[in-house]
Amino acid sequence: MSDTPVIDTVGLSKVYATGDTPVVALADVTLQVHRGEFVAVVGASGSGKSTFMNLIGLLDRPSHGVLRLDGVDVARLTSNQRAMVRNHKVGFVFQGFNLLRRTSAMENVELPLLYAGVGARARAQAAATALTQVGLGERMGHMPNQLSGGQQQRVAIARALVNQPALLLADEPTGNLDSTTTREILKLFVDLNVNHGITVVMVTHEQDVAAVSRRVVQFKDGHVVMDGPPPETWTPAVEVPWRAAKVQGAA
């Protein structure tokens, strides 16, 4: 397994020029996320967490600093190069699912591979594997309106995983789900991280959702103000093996 960090930032900053007064959205952020980590990114509105996620997801460019994604220095790539790296190295999961409504689960999951120029047979095999991995092996031909909210999010997760990316980037992935479905999706993220070694970075504003992660990075006014295990006072929405092991060790 490579020791190269999946995310490596040094002095990462983002400044927006709005009117006469520049707005500093992200200020001198230096951190690493290693392969196999499960990180929750938290912070109030305007804290910088969304800016950070847009930068590491290659949806925006930094004003200053170094940004490496799986060893690739992405800050100075052309737009086409960034799109290629994004398609191969980052899998996105959004709050709103973002599925094509008139397209089956299988075809939705195939989309990143279609953009990458993968042949039809290989696309179908990879999509079937990804859907089976998220527990939807028997729903491949269903349209989104034939699936529950939780199942639709599973399709979105399968789509994010189908290219075998270095990073699974989840932006408020449980924001549109009820509490029962939220727990189901969080259990899936834990399983993907523990049993499949997938690196997960998840934005959330819910403490119980963040507490499911192994590590919390909290932003405030564009700075990282906390970086470490979830506080003991945060109760995870689902049981996680690393928290259970810690409790047993303390006993």
DAURJO-V982696 format. One record per pair of residues at least 6 apart in sequence whose C-alpha atoms are under 6 Angstrom apart, sorted by sequence separation. I is the first residue (numbers start at 1). J is the second residue. D is the distance in Angstrom with one decimal. If there is no record, write none. Layout:
# DAURJO-V982696
i=I j=J d=D
i=I j=J d=D
This chain:
# DAURJO-V982696
i=16 j=22 d=5.7
i=54 j=60 d=5.6
i=55 j=61 d=6.0
i=67 j=73 d=6.0
i=68 j=74 d=5.8
i=131 j=137 d=5.4
i=192 j=198 d=5.7
i=218 j=224 d=5.7
i=219 j=225 d=5.7
i=16 j=23 d=5.0
i=218 j=225 d=5.7
i=15 j=23 d=5.5
i=67 j=75 d=5.7
i=174 j=182 d=5.4
i=218 j=226 d=5.0
i=15 j=24 d=4.4
i=217 j=226 d=5.6
i=15 j=25 d=5.8
i=217 j=227 d=4.5
i=14 j=25 d=5.5
i=216 j=227 d=5.6
i=14 j=26 d=4.9
i=216 j=228 d=5.5
i=13 j=26 d=4.8
i=110 j=123 d=5.7
i=215 j=228 d=5.2
i=216 j=229 d=5.8
i=13 j=27 d=4.6
i=215 j=229 d=4.4
i=216 j=230 d=5.6
i=13 j=28 d=5.2
i=214 j=229 d=5.8
i=215 j=230 d=5.9
i=12 j=28 d=4.9
i=11 j=28 d=3.9
i=12 j=29 d=4.8
i=110 j=127 d=5.6
i=11 j=29 d=4.9
i=109 j=127 d=5.6
i=11 j=30 d=5.2
i=211 j=230 d=5.4
i=10 j=30 d=4.3
i=9 j=30 d=5.0
i=9 j=31 d=5.4
i=26 j=48 d=5.5
i=25 j=48 d=5.4
i=211 j=234 d=5.8
i=8 j=32 d=4.5
i=212 j=236 d=5.0
i=7 j=32 d=5.4
i=211 j=236 d=4.5
i=7 j=33 d=4.9
i=6 j=33 d=5.7
i=131 j=158 d=5.4
i=208 j=235 d=5.4
i=5 j=33 d=5.8
i=6 j=34 d=5.3
i=130 j=158 d=5.0
i=208 j=236 d=4.5
i=209 j=237 d=5.7
i=5 j=34 d=4.4
i=6 j=35 d=5.8
i=208 j=237 d=4.9
i=150 j=181 d=5.6
i=171 j=202 d=5.9
i=172 j=203 d=5.4
i=130 j=162 d=5.7
i=167 j=199 d=5.2
i=168 j=200 d=4.8
i=169 j=201 d=5.1
i=170 j=202 d=4.6
i=171 j=203 d=4.9
i=172 j=204 d=5.0
i=169 j=202 d=6.0
i=106 j=140 d=4.9
i=105 j=140 d=5.1
i=105 j=141 d=6.0
i=104 j=141 d=5.3
i=105 j=142 d=5.8
i=104 j=142 d=5.3
i=104 j=143 d=4.5
i=101 j=144 d=5.8
i=14 j=62 d=5.1
i=13 j=62 d=5.8
i=14 j=63 d=4.8
i=13 j=63 d=5.7
i=109 j=159 d=4.0
i=13 j=64 d=5.1
i=12 j=64 d=5.8
i=12 j=65 d=4.2
i=11 j=65 d=4.6
i=12 j=66 d=5.9
i=10 j=65 d=5.7
i=10 j=66 d=5.0
i=97 j=153 d=5.6
i=9 j=66 d=5.4
i=9 j=67 d=4.6
i=8 j=67 d=5.9
i=97 j=156 d=5.7
i=8 j=68 d=5.1
i=7 j=68 d=5.9
i=7 j=69 d=5.0
i=6 j=69 d=5.5
i=6 j=70 d=4.2
i=93 j=157 d=5.9
i=92 j=160 d=5.3
i=91 j=160 d=4.0
i=91 j=161 d=6.0
i=91 j=165 d=5.9
i=90 j=165 d=5.2
i=89 j=165 d=4.3
i=88 j=165 d=5.8
i=89 j=166 d=4.9
i=90 j=167 d=5.0
i=91 j=168 d=4.8
i=92 j=169 d=5.0
i=93 j=170 d=4.5
i=94 j=171 d=5.1
i=95 j=172 d=5.1
i=91 j=169 d=5.9
i=92 j=170 d=5.9
i=95 j=173 d=4.5
i=94 j=173 d=5.5
i=95 j=175 d=5.6
i=36 j=197 d=5.0
i=38 j=199 d=5.9
i=40 j=201 d=5.8
i=41 j=202 d=5.9
i=36 j=198 d=5.5
i=37 j=199 d=5.1
i=38 j=200 d=4.7
i=39 j=201 d=4.7
i=40 j=202 d=4.8
i=41 j=203 d=4.7
i=42 j=204 d=5.7
i=36 j=199 d=4.5
i=38 j=201 d=6.0
i=40 j=203 d=5.8
i=42 j=205 d=5.8
i=35 j=199 d=5.6
i=40 j=210 d=5.3
i=49 j=219 d=5.9
i=48 j=219 d=6.0
i=47 j=219 d=5.4
i=40 j=213 d=5.8
i=47 j=220 d=4.4
i=39 j=213 d=5.6
i=47 j=221 d=4.8
i=48 j=222 d=4.6
i=38 j=213 d=5.3
i=41 j=216 d=6.0
i=43 j=218 d=5.4
i=47 j=222 d=5.5
i=38 j=214 d=5.4
i=39 j=215 d=4.8
i=40 j=216 d=4.8
i=41 j=217 d=4.9
i=42 j=218 d=4.8
i=43 j=219 d=5.0
i=39 j=216 d=5.7
i=41 j=218 d=5.9
i=27 j=222 d=5.2
i=26 j=222 d=4.0
i=27 j=223 d=5.7
i=25 j=222 d=5.2
